Amino acid sequence: MRITFRFRLIPFVAAAIAVAIGLSLAQWQTRRAVEKLTIAAQLQERQAAPAIRLGALLQSPEDLEYRRVLVKGEFLRDWPVYLDNRPHNGVAGFYLLMPFKIAASNLHVLVARGWIPRNPADRTKLPAIVTPEGEIEIEGTAHRSIGSVMQLGALDAPQAHAIVQNLDITSFAATSKLAMQPIFLEQLSDTHDGLVRDWPQPSSGVEKHRGYAFQWYALAAMAFIFFVVTGIRRGTK
């Protein structure tokens, strides 16, 4: 029995597109996994280093990222901001952010104090919060970004007591008129306020990216095999 292969343009183009998309997305997922492994190594190295004390001088966010930071000062109680769509263990809630005035300086650092649940009946109703009074010392982990969620339209204006989707230091400084260190600080120390400080690790999700990469590679392989198999013809014409 004679076996022949018949080349057909339209199936070839469709298979080529599917293979290209599959390989491209698989490589992107692989790069994301490598990036997170790099972050994990950097995170482990920097958090093992001695804590840096934050003072009156502006710091480089690149030098501080993932480092443990100590800072003395006091919270500005009139400027809480609530980051929406930050679930914890499947429960909807907010990250509570508040500027912290650094002692003996005119600088502030924006502190992510912790997580609080959202009112399920009325999402605009904000929970009562406990804020330490006077000068205290806190410890936290420095980050250039607090993370972001999908948002349609322009970035929210970070007014005091506002609920926003995303937030950056530049827009917060412009609205609040406060001089800011160019970092966020994820608070680690307990200030007896009832907030949850189980912060997600920026390096998590490596296995998820590897799994997605495998699926996209498999799709590319299936598209190629399908094109070859459907082009094979057996027997005489």
SERO-4910 file (N, C-alpha, C, O; in steps of 0.05 Angstrom, whole numbers):
BEGIN
 pado doro    nc1    nc2    nc3   cac1   cac2   cac3    cc1    cc2    cc3    oc1    oc2    oc3
  Met    A     17    -24      0      0      0      0     18     25      0     36     28     17
  Arg    A     12     42    -19     29     66    -21     17     89     -3     -7     94     -3
  Ile    A     36    102     12     28    124     30     39    150     18     63    152     13
  Thr    A     22    169     15     30    195      4     21    217     23      4    214     40
  Phe    A     33    241     19     26    264     35     17    286     16     32    293     -3
  Arg    A     -7    296     20    -17    317      3    -16    344     18    -29    347     39
  Phe    A     -1    362      8      2    389     20    -23    406     13    -30    408    -11
  Arg    A    -35    418     33    -58    436     29    -52    462     43    -44    463     66
  Leu    A    -56    484     29    -47    510     38    -62    519     63    -50    527     83
  Ile    A    -89    518     62   -104    529     84    -99    514    111    -94    527    131
  Pro    A    -99    487    111    -92    473    136    -63    480    145    -58    481    169
  Phe    A    -45    483    126    -18    490    133    -16    517    147     -2    520    167
  Val    A    -30    537    136    -30    563    148    -42    562    176    -32    574    195
  Ala    A    -65    548    179    -78    546    205    -60    533    225    -58    541    248
  Ala    A    -46    511    217    -28    497    235     -5    514    242      4    514    265
  Ala    A      6    528    223     29    546    228     22    567    248     38    574    266
  Ile    A     -2    579    246    -10    600    265    -13    588    293     -4    599    312
  Ala    A    -26    564    294    -30    551    320     -3    544    333      1    548    357
  Val    A     16    534    318     42    527    328     57    552    338     69    552    359
  Ala    A     55    574    322     69    599    329     57    610    355     72    619    373
  Ile    A     31    610    357     18    621    382     26    603    406     33    614    427
  Gly    A     24    577    402     31    559    424     59    562    434     64    563    458
  Leu    A     78    564    415    106    567    423    111    594    436    126    595    456
  Ser    A     99    615    425    103    641    436     93    643    465    107    653    483
  Leu    A     68    633    470     57    634    497     72    616    516     75    622    540
  Ala    A     81    593    506     96    575    523    123    587    532    131    585    555
  Gln    A    136    601    513    161    614    520    157    637    539    173    642    557
  Trp    A    134    651    536    128    673    555    124    662    583    134    674    602
  Gln    A    109    640    585    104    629    611    131    618    623    135    620    647
  Thr    A    148    607    607    174    598    616    191    621    627    204    619    647
  Arg    A    190    643    612    205    667    621    194    677    648    210    686    665
  Arg    A    168    677    651    156    686    676    165    668    699    170    678    721
  Ala    A    166    642    694    176    624    715    205    630    723    212    630    746
  Val    A    222    635    703    250    642    708    252    668    723    268    670    742
  Glu    A    235    687    716    235    713    730    228    709    759    240    721    777
  Lys    A    208    692    765    200    688    793    221    673    808    224    677    832
  Leu    A    235    654    795    257    641    809    279    660    816    291    658    837
  Thr    A    284    679    798    304    700    803    296    717    827    312    724    844
  Ile    A    270    725    827    259    741    849    262    725    875    269    737    896
  Ala    A    256    699    875    257    683    899    285    683    910    289    685    935
  Ala    A    305    680    892    333    680    902    341    707    913    354    708    934
  Gln    A    333    728    899    339    755    908    325    761    935    336    773    953
  Leu    A    300    752    937    284    756    961    297    743    985    300    754   1007
  Gln    A    306    718    981    318    703   1003    344    716   1012    350    718   1035
  Glu    A    360    725    992    386    737    998    382    764   1013    396    769   1033
  Arg    A    364    780   1003    360    807   1015    347    806   1042    353    822   1060
  Gln    A    328    787   1046    315    786   1072    333    774   1094    328    778   1117
  Ala    A    354    760   1085    373    749   1104    393    770   1113    407    767   1133
  Ala    A    395    793   1098    413    814   1105    403    830   1129    379    830   1135
  Pro    A    421    844   1143    411    861   1166    392    882   1157    393    892   1134
  Ala    A    373    889   1175    353    909   1168    366    937   1164    385    944   1178
  Ile    A    354    952   1146    363    979   1141    345    999   1156    321    995   1157
  Arg    A    358   1019   1168    342   1039   1182    336   1062   1162    354   1073   1150
  Leu    A    310   1068   1160    301   1089   1142    301   1116   1156    290   1118   1178
  Gly    A    314   1136   1144    316   1161   1158    309   1185   1140    290   1183   1124
  Ala    A    324   1207   1143    316   1232   1131    326   1234   1102    320   1254   1088
  Leu    A    342   1215   1092    353   1216   1065    336   1199   1047    327   1178   1054
  Leu    A    331   1209   1022    317   1194   1002    333   1169    995    358   1171    991
  Gln    A    320   1146    992    333   1121    986    327   1112    958    307   1121    946
  Ser    A    345   1096    947    340   1084    920    321   1060    923    327   1042    938
  Pro    A    299   1060    908    281   1037    910    294   1011    901    287    989    912
  Glu    A    312   1012    882    326    988    873    343    976    895    345    951    898
  Asp    A    356    993    911    373    983    933    357    972    956    366    954    970
  Leu    A    333    983    960    317    975    983    298    952    978    290    938    996
  Glu    A    292    946    953    271    926    947    277    899    960    300    889    957
  Tyr    A    257    888    973    258    863    988    275    864   1013    277    843   1027
  Arg    A    287    886   1020    302    888   1044    284    893   1068    263    906   1066
  Arg    A    291    883   1091    277    889   1116    285    917   1125    309    925   1124
  Val    A    266    933   1132    270    961   1139    259    968   1166    237    959   1173
  Leu    A    274    983   1182    265    994   1207    260   1024   1204    277   1037   1192
  Val    A    238   1034   1215    233   1062   1213    218   1072   1238    200   1058   1248
  Lys    A    227   1094   1248    214   1106   1272    198   1131   1264    208   1147   1248
  Gly    A    175   1135   1274    158   1158   1268    130   1153   1277    125   1140   1297
  Glu    A    111   1165   1263     83   1162   1270     65   1162   1246     71   1174   1225
  Phe    A     42   1147   1248     23   1146   1226      7   1172   1224      1   1184   1244
  Leu    A      1   1180   1199    -17   1202   1195    -45   1191   1194    -54   1180   1173
  Arg    A    -59   1193   1216    -84   1179   1220   -106   1189   1201   -126   1174   1196
  Asp    A   -104   1213   1190   -125   1225   1173   -121   1217   1143   -136   1226   1126
  Trp    A   -101   1200   1137    -96   1194   1109    -97   1163   1102    -78   1154   1089
  Pro    A   -117   1149   1112   -118   1120   1104   -128   1118   1075   -145   1134   1066
  Val    A   -117   1099   1060   -127   1092   1033   -131   1062   1033   -115   1046   1044
  Tyr    A   -153   1053   1019   -160   1025   1019   -157   1014    991   -170   1023    972
  Leu    A   -140    994    988   -137    980    962   -157    958    960   -157    939    976
  Asp    A   -175    960    940   -197    941    937   -187    916    921   -166    916    910
  Asn    A   -205    896    922   -200    871    907   -174    857    915   -159    848    898
  Arg    A   -170    856    941   -147    841    952   -157    819    970   -158    822    995
  Pro    A   -165    796    959   -176    774    975   -155    761    991   -131    761    984
  His    A   -164    749   1013   -146    733   1030   -160    707   1038   -181    708   1051
  Asn    A   -148    685   1030   -161    658   1035   -190    657   1025   -207    646   1038
  Gly    A   -194    669   1001   -220    669    989   -240    689    999   -263    689    990
  Val    A   -232    706   1018   -250    726   1030   -243    753   1018   -220    761   1017
  Ala    A   -263    768   1008   -259    795    996   -250    814   1018   -259    813   1041
  Gly    A   -232    832   1010   -223    851   1030   -205    873   1018   -202    875    994
  Phe    A   -193    889   1035   -176    912   1028   -148    908   1040   -144    895   1060
  Tyr    A   -129    921   1027   -104    928   1040   -106    956   1051   -114    975   1036
  Leu    A   -100    960   1076   -101    986   1088    -73    999   1085    -53    988   1095
  Leu    A    -72   1022   1072    -47   1037   1068    -49   1063   1083    -70   1076   1083
  Met    A    -26   1071   1095    -26   1096   1111      2   1108   1110     21   1094   1114
  Pro    A      4   1135   1105     31   1147   1106     42   1147   1135     27   1151   1154
  Phe    A     68   1144   1137     82   1143   1163    103   1165   1162    122   1163   1146
  Lys    A    101   1185   1179    121   1207   1180    146   1197   1194    145   1189   1217
  Ile    A    168   1199   1180    193   1190   1191    204   1210   1211    204   1234   1206
  Ala    A    211   1200   1235    220   1218   1257    244   1235   1248    262   1226   1233
  Ala    A    244   1260   1257    266   1279   1253    270   1284   1223    293   1288   1215
  Ser    A    249   1284   1208    251   1290   1179    224   1300   1169    204   1299   1183
  Asn    A    225   1309   1144    200   1317   1130    190   1296   1111    172   1301   1095
  Leu    A    203   1272   1111    196   1251   1093    176   1232   1105    173   1229   1130
  His    A    161   1219   1087    141   1199   1095    146   1173   1079    158   1174   1058
  Val    A    137   1151   1089    137   1126   1074    109   1114   1076     96   1115   1096
  Leu    A     99   1104   1053     72   1093   1051     73   1064   1061     85   1047   1049
  Val    A     59   1059   1083     60   1033   1096     34   1018   1090     12   1027   1094
  Ala    A     37    993   1079     15    975   1077     13    961   1104     28    943   1111
  Arg    A     -7    970   1120     -9    961   1148    -19    933   1151    -11    919   1169
  Gly    A    -37    924   1132    -47    898   1134    -73    895   1118    -81    913   1104
  Trp    A    -85    871   1121   -110    864   1106   -134    865   1125   -132    857   1149
  Ile    A   -156    875   1115   -181    875   1130   -204    866   1112   -204    871   1088
  Pro    A   -224    851   1123   -246    841   1106   -265    863   1099   -268    883   1113
  Arg    A   -277    860   1076   -297    879   1066   -325    872   1076   -331    848   1080
  Asn    A   -341    892   1081   -369    887   1089   -384    874   1065   -386    887   1044
  Pro    A   -394    849   1068   -406    836   1045   -433    848   1036   -441    845   1013
  Ala    A   -446    863   1054   -471    875   1047   -468    903   1035   -484    911   1018
  Asp    A   -447    917   1042   -442    944   1032   -412    948   1028   -398    954   1048
  Arg    A   -403    946   1004   -374    948    999   -362    975   1004   -338    978   1007
  Thr    A   -379    996   1005   -370   1023   1011   -367   1029   1041   -356   1049   1048
  Lys    A   -378   1011   1057   -376   1015   1086   -349   1006   1096   -343    982   1094
  Leu    A   -334   1024   1106   -306   1018   1115   -306   1009   1144   -320   1020   1161
  Pro    A   -290    989   1150   -288    979   1177   -273    999   1195   -257   1015   1186
  Ala    A   -279    996   1221   -264   1012   1241   -236   1002   1243   -231    978   1242
  Ile    A   -217   1020   1245   -189   1012   1247   -176   1024   1272   -184   1045   1282
  Val    A   -157   1010   1282   -142   1018   1305   -114   1028   1296   -100   1012   1283
  Thr    A   -107   1053   1302    -81   1064   1293    -65   1072   1318    -75   1087   1335
  Pro    A    -41   1062   1320    -24   1069   1343    -20   1100   1345    -17   1113   1324
  Glu    A    -20   1110   1369    -16   1139   1373     13   1145   1380     26   1129   1393
  Gly    A     22   1168   1371     48   1177   1379     70   1163   1363     65   1149   1344
  Glu    A     95   1167   1372    118   1157   1357    123   1128   1364    124   1120   1388
  Ile    A    126   1111   1343    132   1083   1347    153   1075   1327    161   1090   1310
  Glu    A    163   1050   1330    182   1039   1310    169   1014   1298    159    997   1313
  Ile    A    169   1012   1272    158    989   1258    180    977   1240    199    990   1232
  Glu    A    175    951   1234    192    937   1215    175    928   1192    152    920   1195
  Gly    A    187    928   1168    172    919   1144    190    911   1122    215    913   1124
  Thr    A    179    902   1100    194    895   1076    189    916   1055    166    923   1049
  Ala    A    210    926   1042    208    947   1022    201    935    995    212    914    987
  His    A    183    949    981    175    941    954    172    966    936    164    987    946
  Arg    A    179    964    911    175    986    893    146    988    885    136   1010    878
  Ser    A    131    966    886    103    966    879     87    950    899     98    931    910
  Ile    A     62    957    903     45    942    921     29    921    906     13    907    918
  Gly    A     34    919    880     19    901    863     -5    915    850    -13    936    860
  Ser    A    -16    904    829    -38    916    815    -59    896    807    -53    872    804
  Val    A    -83    905    803   -105    889    792   -115    902    767   -109    925    761
  Met    A   -131    886    751   -141    897    726   -159    921    732   -175    921    750
  Gln    A   -155    942    716   -170    967    720   -176    980    693   -158    983    676
  Leu    A   -201    987    688   -209   1001    664   -208   1031    669   -218   1041    689
  Gly    A   -196   1045    651   -194   1074    654   -169   1083    669   -150   1067    673
  Ala    A   -168   1108    676   -145   1120    688   -142   1111    717   -161   1101    729
  Leu    A   -117   1115    728   -112   1108    755   -129   1125    774   -132   1149    770
  Asp    A   -139   1112    795   -156   1127    814   -140   1149    829   -116   1145    834
  Ala    A   -153   1171    835   -141   1192    851   -141   1183    880   -163   1179    891
  Pro    A   -118   1181    892   -117   1170    920   -124   1191    941   -106   1200    956
  Gln    A   -149   1198    943   -158   1216    964   -158   1202    991   -158   1177    992
  Ala    A   -157   1218   1013   -158   1206   1039   -185   1191   1043   -206   1201   1035
  His    A   -183   1168   1055   -206   1150   1061   -218   1139   1035   -241   1128   1036
  Ala    A   -204   1140   1013   -215   1130    988   -211   1100    985   -192   1089    995
  Ile    A   -229   1088    970   -225   1060    961   -216   1061    932   -230   1071    915
  Val    A   -192   1050    927   -181   1051    900   -173   1023    891   -170   1005    908
  Gln    A   -170   1019    865   -162    994    854   -131    990    855   -121    969    862
  Asn    A   -117   1012    847    -88   1011    846    -77   1038    856    -91   1058    857
  Leu    A    -52   1037    863    -40   1061    875    -10   1061    869      3   1040    870
  Asp    A      1   1085    862     30   1088    860     39   1111    877     23   1129    884
  Ile    A     65   1111    883     76   1131    901     74   1160    889     68   1179    903
  Thr    A     79   1162    863     79   1188    851     52   1202    853     50   1225    861
  Ser    A     30   1187    846      3   1199    847     -5   1205    876    -18   1225    881
  Phe    A      3   1187    894     -3   1192    923     11   1217    933     -2   1234    947
  Ala    A     36   1221    926     51   1245    935     39   1270    923     37   1291    936
  Ala    A     30   1269    897     19   1293    884     -8   1301    897    -13   1325    900
  Thr    A    -24   1281    905    -50   1287    917    -48   1296    946    -61   1314    955
  Ser    A    -31   1281    961    -29   1286    990    -11   1310    997    -12   1321   1019
  Lys    A      6   1318    977     26   1340    982     46   1332   1003     57   1349   1016
  Leu    A     51   1306   1005     71   1296   1025     97   1288   1010     95   1277    988
  Ala    A    119   1294   1022    145   1285   1011    148   1255   1018    147   1248   1042
  Met    A    152   1238    998    151   1210   1002    177   1196    995    191   1203    976
  Gln    A    184   1176   1010    205   1157   1002    193   1141    978    169   1135    978
  Pro    A    209   1133    958    198   1120    934    193   1090    937    198   1075    918
  Ile    A    183   1082    960    178   1053    965    152   1050    980    142   1069    993
  Phe    A    141   1026    979    120   1017    997    133   1000   1019    154    987   1014
  Leu    A    122   1000   1042    132    984   1064    110    965   1073     89    974   1083
  Glu    A    113    939   1069     94    919   1079    101    914   1108    122    901   1114
  Gln    A     84    923   1126     89    921   1154     91    892   1164     73    876   1157
  Leu    A    111    886   1180    114    860   1191    110    860   1221    100    840   1233
  Ser    A    117    882   1235    115    883   1264     86    885   1273     69    897   1259
  Asp    A     80    873   1296     52    873   1307     48    899   1322     62    904   1342
  Thr    A     28    914   1314     21    939   1329     -6    936   1343    -19    956   1350
  His    A    -15    911   1347    -39    904   1362    -64    919   1351    -79    932   1366
  Asp    A    -67    917   1325    -89    931   1312   -109    912   1299   -129    920   1287
  Gly    A   -104    885   1301   -122    865   1290   -120    861   1260   -136    846   1249
  Leu    A   -101    874   1247    -98    871   1218    -83    845   1211    -66    836   1227
  Val    A    -89    833   1188    -76    809   1179    -52    817   1162    -54    833   1144
  Arg    A    -29    805   1169     -4    812   1154      8    787   1142     32    782   1144
  Asp    A     -8    771   1129      1    747   1115      5    755   1085    -11    749   1068
  Trp    A     27    769   1081     32    781   1054     39    760   1033     55    742   1039
  Pro    A     28    762   1009     35    743    988     63    747    979     73    770    978
  Gln    A     77    726    972    104    727    962    105    734    932     91    721    917
  Pro    A    121    753    924    123    760    895    134    738    878    132    738    854
  Ser    A    147    718    891    160    696    876    142    672    873    150    652    861
  Ser    A    117    673    884     99    650    883     88    646    856     86    665    840
  Gly    A     80    621    849     67    616    824     85    604    803     77    603    779
  Val    A    109    595    810    128    584    790    116    559    778    117    556    753
  Glu    A    105    541    794     94    516    783     70    521    765     66    507    746
  Lys    A     55    542    771     32    549    754     42    557    726     31    548    706
  His    A     63    574    725     74    582    699     85    558    684     82    557    660
  Arg    A     98    540    698    109    517    684     87    499    673     89    488    651
  Gly    A     65    497    688     42    481    679     30    493    654     23    479    635
  Tyr    A     26    520    654     16    534    630     34    530    606     25    526    584
  Ala    A     61    532    611     80    529    590     77    502    577     78    499    552
  Phe    A     74    481    593     71    453    583     46    451    566     46    439    545
  Gln    A     24    464    575     -1    463    560      2    476    532     -8    466    512
  Trp    A     16    499    531     19    513    506     38    497    487     34    496    463
  Tyr    A     59    485    498     77    468    482     61    445    471     65    437    447
  Ala    A     44    433    487     28    410    478      9    419    456      4    404    437
  Leu    A     -3    443    458    -21    452    437     -6    456    411    -16    448    390
  Ala    A     18    467    412     34    470    387     41    443    375     39    440    351
  Ala    A     48    423    392     54    397    382     30    384    369     32    371    349
  Met    A      6    386    382    -18    374    372    -26    387    345    -35    373    327
  Ala    A    -22    413    342    -29    426    317    -12    416    294    -21    411    272
  Phe    A     14    412    300     33    401    279     26    373    272     25    366    249
  Ile    A     21    356    293     14    328    288    -12    325    272    -14    309    254
  Phe    A    -32    342    279    -57    341    265    -54    348    236    -66    335    218
  Phe    A    -37    368    230    -33    376    202    -20    353    187    -27    347    164
  Val    A      0    340    199     14    317    185     -5    294    181     -6    283    159
  Val    A    -20    286    202    -37    262    200    -59    267    180    -65    248    164
  Thr    A    -71    290    179    -94    294    161    -84    297    132   -100    296    113
  Gly    A    -58    301    128    -47    303    101    -39    277     89    -33    275     65
  Ile    A    -38    255    105    -29    229     96    -52    215     81    -75    215     91
  Arg    A    -46    204     59    -66    189     43    -54    161     37    -31    159     30
  Arg    A    -71    141     41    -62    113     36    -77    102     11    -99    110      4
  Gly    A    -64     82     -1    -76     68    -24    -71     82    -50    -57    102    -51
  Thr    A    -83     72    -71    -81     84    -98   -102    105   -102   -123    104    -89
  Lys    A    -96    123   -120   -115    144   -126   -138    133   -141   -157    148   -148
***
